[in-house]
Amino acid sequence: MKVKEEIHAQIVGALAGTKFPIKTPEALLAAFPQGAETTCKADGVELKAGDAGKVLKPDDFPFKSAKEVADVIVERAGL
């Protein structure tokens, strides 16, 4: 599995059981198991949930699913 796919899967997994839609960046961070410190790792690449704020934009919200969150984050993170 490529790094992008692995990180994507970890984000989706971390948000499993989360109630959507998520309307704010703060609510998104709160949805991760360890909040901003939740870290996805693959093949030497680390991505913290707190870093997502650097790539998300206000008009990305509301998110309707974990897959949508993962899609946006991995695309904009340049993985």
Secondary structure by P-SEA (a helix, b strand, c coil): ccaaaaaaaaaaaaacccccccccaaaaaaacccccccccccccbbbbcccccccccccccccccaaaaaaaaaaaacc
